[in-house]
């Protein structure tokens, strides 16, 4: 360990003597400094000494619909970091086509005695899904929290981005650039986020209901929706995800159109690596870190029985404001 003290000290921003005191369990080190040293060891890949391996406060399940869309790994990373910092052990479960369903993953987690569950864009966001599954889960005494997809049929804390405001931000940006034929490429209409995006779009463009195209939240879905909107003369397209935006850019290029010279495209999420797209994608940023932290804190309050809902029986939706990030995929309306 002596040969590694300098590396750990540099990473943590402390002296080698401080690292030595932490490693050997000596007094005189603040909790914050101790945590910084432990985090530095984790980042550098050094195994923690037995005395620094904290006992887990319990298992917390995290269920996501997929990992292909980079927004879901981004949420998972934030949530796992916050849980770990609070002493819990996160268990990431991902649904796969032809594999485990949300119900099967939930049952597996309950069978293993999880302390709580975080659902990210799960069946709670699908207006056609039976919400009784969550009523039964609550009846089994398992606290849980939902991210993106509010429903008043489930008594649980919800954390959401304001999809309506998000679309209005995108539309306002495009209007300022002179665009008149603005289309919305969004996911299936049964999902709450898609419904809210459409509501935001129709509020901003009351006469443009025919310029809404539903598809899948994927590159292929975005391409199909964009082709339909381009056929209707759109010079700008707001997309329901960054992946859909990539599909829209592909559709434009296959027609010999340039982005943003001929067509402007706005994404949604601002997932990791989006800034390296060609062109760099103008998008609506979900405040993933703040939302993930809020979800964990709400869940821990449920677990501890200290949330307002524990006493009132009602649950609020914590709505976070999105941010327009202007990059290189939007420009002035073509003449």
N, C-alpha and C positions, 0 to 999 in steps of 0.2 A: 504493500500500500504506500510506503514512503516515496517510491519513485513516481507515484501518481498524484501526490498531494499538490504539486504545482499546477498540474492540469486542472484539477478540481477547483483549486483556489482561483485560478484565472477565470474559469467558467462562472463561478459563483460571485466573483468580485470581492473576495475576502482574502485574508492572509492564510498562509499554510498552517500557522499555529491554530487559527480558528478551525480549519478543516480537521486538524488533528484532535482538537477538543471534541468536535462533533462525533468523529469516528470512534473515539474512545469513551464517549458518554460522559465527558467531564462537564462540570457546571460552568457558568459564566458566559453562556451563549443564549441570545434571545431566540424565541420560537421562530421569528421570521428569518433570522440568519440560519438557524438550523434547517429550516425548510428549503432555503436557497441552496445550501450545501447538498442536501439530499437530492434536490431536483437536478443539480449539476452532475451528480453521480449517475442519475438515470439517463440524462442527455448523453453523457460520454460513454454509456454502456458498461459502467462498472457495477458489479454486484454489491448490493448493500450488505453491510455486516449484520449479523443476526439481531443485534440490539436496535438497529434502525428499521427493522421490518415491522411496521405497525400492524396490529391485529385489525382485521376488517370489521367494520360496524355492521356489515350485512351485504347481501347481493342485491343489485338493482338491475333489472332487465331493461334493455333498450331495443325496441323492435322498429326496424326500418323496412320500407317496401322493396328497396334495392340499394345497390352501391354503384351502379353504372352512372347514375346522375351524380356529379361531384358535390351537389348541395347536401346530399345525405351523409357522405363521409365527413363533410365539414361540420354538420350538426353533431354527428357521433363523436368527433374529436373533442369538441367543446364540452359536451355533456360528460364524457368519460373523464376529462381533466378535472372538472368541478367535482364530480363524484369522488374521484380518487383523493383530491385535496381534502374532502370532508370525511375521509376514512372509509368510504364504501367501495365495494368491488363491482365494477360495471360488467355486465354480460351482454355483448352485442349479438343480436339475432337478426338475420336478414332473410326475407322471403325470396324464393327463387321460383321461376316458372317450372311447374311440374314437381316442385319440392315442397318444403314445409309452408303451411299457410299461417296467417296471423293467429288463428285460433289454436293451431297445433303448437306454435311457439309459445303462446301465452300459457297453455296447459303445461308445457314442459317447464317453464319458469316457475309456475305455481307449485308444481310437484317438487321442485328443488328448493322450495322455501324462500323465494325472493322476498325482500322487504318491500319492494315497490316496482313499478314498471313505468317507463316512458314510451309512449307511442308517437312516432313521427309519421305524419301523413298516412295514417292507417285507415281502417274501415270506418272510423268515426267521421272521416272526411267525405265518405261516399253516402249520398242521400238515399240511395236505394238499399243500403246494407241494414241488416237487422241490428239495432242498437241494444237489444236485450242481452247480448253477450257481455256488454260492459256493466249492465245492471247486475248480472249474475256474478261478475268478477268482484264488484263492490260488496256484494252480499257475502263473499268468501273472506272479506276483511283485508283485501289486497289494495293498498292505495295506488293510484296511478294518475298520470298527467298526460294531456294531449297537446301535440304541436301541430298547428295549421289544419284547420277543419272543424270549426265550432258547430256544435249541435246542442239544442236545449233538451234533447232527449237523454243526455248523459250528465249525471251529477259528478263532475270532476273539474279540476282547474284546466283552463285552456290557455295556450300561448300562441298568438297568431301575428302575422304581419298584416298590415292594412292593405289588402289587395286592391280595394277601390281607389284609394289614394295613389297607389303605385301606378295604376293605369292612367289616372288623370295626370300624373307627373309626366309620364311618357308622352301622352297626347299633347299636353301643353308645350313640351319641348319641340315636338314636330310641327305644331302650328306656328310657333315662333320662327321656324325655318322655312315657312311658306307652304307647307304641305296642306292639301285639301282632301285628297283621297287617302285616308288613313285607315288601314285594316287592323283587325285584332285576330291573331292566330293563338288559340287557347286550347286547353285540354277538354276532355269529355264533359258534357254539361251536367253530369250527375255529381261532380265533385264540387264541394263548397268553395275552394279557392277559385275555380273556373267561373262559378256563378257570380262571385263577388267581382272578379275582373270584368265580366260582361256588364255588371251593374255600373261599375266605374266608367266603363267605356261609353255606355249609352247616356250616362249623365253628362259626360264631356262632349259627346257627339250624338245628340238626340235623333238626328236624321240619318244616321249611318248604321242602322241595325243590320242592313244587308251586307255590311262589310265585316261581320263576325264569322269566323270559320273555326269550327271545332275539329280537333284531331287528337293525336296522342302527344304526351309530354316528352317526345323523343325527337331526334334529328329527322327521322323519316316522317314523323307526324308534322313537324314544322315545314318540311319540304312540300308535303302534300297540301297543307293549308295555304302556304305562300303561293303555290302555283294557282290555286283557286282565286286568291285575292289579287294576284297580278293579272289574271284574266279579266278581273273586274276593274282594272285601271288604277290600282293602288300604287302610289309612289312611296309609301312608307308603311311599315308593318311593325306592330307591337306584338311581341311574343310572350307566351305564358311561361317560358323557361329559357335558359341560355342554350340548352340543347336544341330547342325548337328554333331559336334564332340562327344557330349554325345551319339548320336545315333550310331556313328561309334564304340565307346567303347562298347556299348551294343551288337552290331553285333559281335565284336571280342569275347566277353565273352560267348555269346551263342554258339560259335564254340569251346569253351574250351581254347581259346587263352588268354594270359595275356598281359595287357598294363602296361608298355612298353616292357616287356621282349620279347614278340613275335611280337607285332605290335605297332608302334609309331603313335600317333595321335596329330595333331595340329589344334587348333580351330581358330576362328577369331572373334574379338570384344573386348575380355577381359571384359565382362560384370560383374556387381556386383555379388559377392558370388562365382565366378568361382574358386577362390583360394581355396574354401572349397570342391571342387569336389574330387572324389576318382578314380584315383589318381589326384592330383592337375594338372590342365590342362595347358600344354604349348600352348600358343595362340599368335595371333597377336593383339596388342592393338590399337584400334582406339583412337585418342586423343579427346575424347568426350567433355571435358571441353573447350579446345581451339576451337574446331569446333563449339560448341554451342555459345560461345561468339562471334566468328567471324560472325556467321549467324545473330545474333541479331544486331551487329554493322552495318553489311551490310544493313539490313532491315531499321534500323533507319536512315541511310544515304539516302536510297531510299525515306523514308517518308519525310525527311528534304530537299530533292532535292539537296543534297551536294555530292552525289556519282559521280565518273567519268562517270558512265553510263548515269547519268541524262543529261550530256552534249553531250556525244559521241554517245549515242544510242546503244552502245555495252556493253556486260556484260562478266566479267571474271569468270573463275572457280578458286576458291581458293582451292588449293590442299594441304592437310596436310599429313605429313609423318607418317607412322605407326611404331610400335616398336615391336620387337620380345621379348616375355616374356617366358623364359625357366623355366618350372616347372617339374612335374614328369611324364608326359604322353609321353615323347620321350626318347629313349635310343638307344644304339648301335644296328645295324642290327643283327638279330639272325643268329647264325652259322648253 
